[in-house]
Amino acid sequence: MGDVVQIYEDYKEHADFLTVYVREAHPTDEWQMKSNVKDDVCYAQPKTLEQRVGIANDFTKRFKFPLPFGIDDMSNAANDAYAAWPERIYIVDESGHIAYRGGMGPFNYKPEEAREWLAARYGAVKHEAPKSPADAAPASATGAAAPSTPAPTAAAK
């Protein structure tokens, strides 16, 4: 999650970003993982849009997620159109065409590839080395697990 937040912070002046919460990846009533219990992110698969909105709101508040956030409808239209589950990054160009289609997570989810595309288009963003170990990780990159990692999308401006 921290990589995507940093990409957003670095390129939000050049591209519009949208994260879409799709169906739950590891719900308690389907495929619960021990890490969800450890990190206290345990949710049943939402059956209503109201439940899905509640989980999404919990995610954005608990993890102080700064990216614009959308929620897939209960027919899973966004997920079906973009094969977004459990996580995936797309970049849509100014003409509305997909310019970058990232791999499906978790194993082929590589935010650094989206960063490379944005850097090639808008220039690389350099970061200073942290001054101390406490400065090494931004607060939003705690490594904590979250409900189904949403599928971020950047659209070139």
WOTAQUI-V811999 format. One record per run of one state. SS is the DSSP state (h for helix, s for strand, l for the rest). FROM is the first residue (numbers start at 1). LEN is the number of residues. If there is no record, write none. Layout:
BEGIN
SS/FROM/LEN
SS/FROM/LEN
END
This chain:
BEGIN
l/1/1
h/2/10
l/12/3
s/15/7
l/22/12
h/34/5
l/39/10
h/49/14
l/63/6
s/69/3
l/72/5
h/77/6
l/83/7
s/90/3
l/93/5
s/98/4
l/102/9
h/111/12
l/123/10
h/133/3
l/136/15
s/151/6
l/157/1
END
